[in-house]
């Protein structure tokens, strides 16, 4: 797929930057290699913990047609900051991608999201598009599938799904993504995932829920930083569980 976007279709990517900002440079290096990033609007919501200003400067240097950086006046936390990031994104577009400071992406990630956004926009039961696939490769690099498992490691959704499924049911003691998964399974919903991951988790240290001991369980085993243009297609099966 070749990304040729008009004004309406330009991707909006919102980033949360918090306690793992030491990984931000590596993550932004990966975004700099993404095809189509020159069309993107990139919005950064930065937690107030950067007295030297280095993180803010790094955000301002991000690739993209338009880069917007905002430092939160007060700390919003691991649930509040992504919620506000998505709310901000939907002021600019009808489909928004959420990324974090410790989640590098593959070179075709925007092409993947653009294809899936249009392919599944009206499909009943599809709640989101996820870039992360944590297990071994489940198919070819051009293949996607439906899954019962939502991954927060770079994902996107449509305005109507945000309003109807996510916005008013956010948070939870085990993390907002655990709450999303509970609701997804209870409602027999699905998300779209790539057979080979288009994002990776590198945030071993400094996480609210991810400890160094748990970190290996969050790392994709099908990740590659570089993919050529793809003619994406859906596999005729549903991933039942995480990594399977």
N, C-alpha and C positions, 0 to 999 in steps of 0.2 A: 504493500500500500504506500502510495506517495501522498504526503500531507500537503494539500493545496487548499488553504483555508481563506475564506472570505472573512470580513470583519465580524460577522455574527458568530462564526465558528471558532474563533481564536480561543485556545485553551486558557482556562484560569486555574492556576495551581496555588493553593494556599499552604503555607508552611508554618508549623509551630516550632519555636526554638526555645528550649528550656534548659533543664539540668544537664543535657548531654551535648552542649554546644561545641565541645572539643572535636566532635565528629563532623561538624558542619562543612568544613573545607573539603573533605573527601566527598561528601554528598553533593556539594555544588559542582565539583569537578565532573562528576558523572552527569549532572544535568547539562553541563556545558557541551557534552558530546551527543545529546539527544537531538535527533532530526526533528525539525519544526519548532525547537525552543525559541527561535528568533521571532516567532509569531505570538509567543505566550505572554500572558500577564502573570507575574509572580508576586504574591502578597505574603509578607513575613510578619507574624505576630510574635514578638520577642518578649520573654519574661524579664522583669527588671532585676538582672543580676550581672550586668556587664559594665562595671564602673569605668573601665578603660575605653569603652566604645569600640573595641576591636570587632566584636560580633556584629554590631550594627553596620560597621563599614564593610564587613564581609558580605552581609546581606545586600547592601546597596550595589555591590559589584557582581551580583548574580546575573546569569544570562537571561535574556527575555526582551521582548519589545518594550514592556513597561514593568518596572520593579517598584513596588510600594512597600515601605518598611514602617512598622509602628511598634514602639516599645510600650508594653502594658504599664499603666500607672501603678497597679497593684498586681501581685502574683495571682494568676487565675488557676494554675494547677493543671494536672495531667488530664482532667476531664473538661475543665472550663475553657482552657485555651483552644483545644481543637473545636469545641462547640462554637466559640466566637469566631474562629477562623472560617468555619463553614458558613456561618451567618454572613460574614463579610463577603465571602466569595459569591454568594447568591445575590448580592447587590449588583454584581457585574455580569453574571452569566446564568444560564439555565442548567448547566452541568458544571460541577466543580470537583477538582481533584485535591485531596488532602495528602500532604507529605510531611515528613518530620526531618529533624536535623541529622538523624542517624540512619537514614534509609536511602542508600544509593539506588539508582535505577538503570535500566538497560537503554541502549541507544534508540530503540523503537518504541519506548513506552508511550509517547504521545500519539503515535500512529495506532498503537493498540487501543488506547482509550478512545480515540476518535472513531475507529471502526466499531468498537463495542457500544459506544454511546448511541450511534445511529442504528446499529443492528438490533439492539435489545430495548430500544426506547419504549415500545408499546407492548412488550412481551409480558403477559400476566405473571405475577409472582417474582419477577426479577427485581431485586431491591438495590443492587449496587454492582459495580465493576471493581474487582480486586486485581492488583498487579502481582501480588505475592502468592506463590505456591510453595509450600514448605517441604514437601516430600521429594522423592526421586522423580525424574521426568515421567510424566503420565502420557506423553505422546510426542509428536513432532513439534518443532519450534513455531510452526504456523497454526497449531491447533489450540483451541480453547474448549472449555467444558463448563457445565453448570456444577455448582457445589452447594452442599448444605453448610459449609463452614466459611464464615466471614473472617478475613484477615485485615488488620488495620495498617499493614505495612505498605502504604501508598494505595489509595482507593478513591473511587469517585462515585457520585450519584447525581440523579436529576433533581431539580427543584421540587417536583411533586412528591418524590420518594422521601426527600429530606423532611418535608413538611408533614407527610403522613406516617412515616415509619421511624425516623431518627430523632427529629428535633425535640419532641416533647417526651421522649423516653430515653434520656441520656444518663450516663453515670452508672453507679453501682459499686458495691464494696470490692469486687474483684476487678474493677476496671470497666470503662465504658464499652470496650470491645466485647467483653464477656457478656454484658447485658444485651448487646446487639445480637450475639449468637444465640442467647436464650430466646429472644423474641423471634429470631429467624426460624429456629427449629419449631417453636410453638405454633407459628403461623404457617409452617410448611413452605417457607420462602426459599429463594435460591439467590446466589450471587454468581457472577461470571469470573472464572479464573483462567490464567494461561496454563497450558500443559507443562510449560517450562517458565519458571519465575522471571518476571520483569522487574523485581525489586529485591533488595537484600537488607537484612537487619544487621547492623554492626555495633549497636549500642550496648556493649558488654557491661560498662560501668556507669553508675550514676542514675539508674532508672528507678522509678517508683515501684514498679511491679517486677521488672526483670533484674534478677541478681546474676552475678557471674556464674553461679552454679546452674541456674536455669537457662542462661544465655544460649548454650549449644542447641537447645530444643527450639529456639526461635530462628535458627539459621537455615535458609533454604538450601537444599541439596541439588536443586536443578537450576541454580542461578548462573547466568552469563551476563557480562556487562555489555556485550555487543551482539546485535542481531541485524541482519540486512532487512530490507523491506519485505513484508510478508503478504500473502493472500490468505488472510485469516479464515478459519473455518471451524465449525463446532463439532466436537466429538459426540457421538450418539450414546452417551452414558453420563451418569451423575456421580460425582465424587461424594461418597457417603460420609466419610470422616476426614479429619485433618490428616494430610499426608498419605492418604490411601485412595 
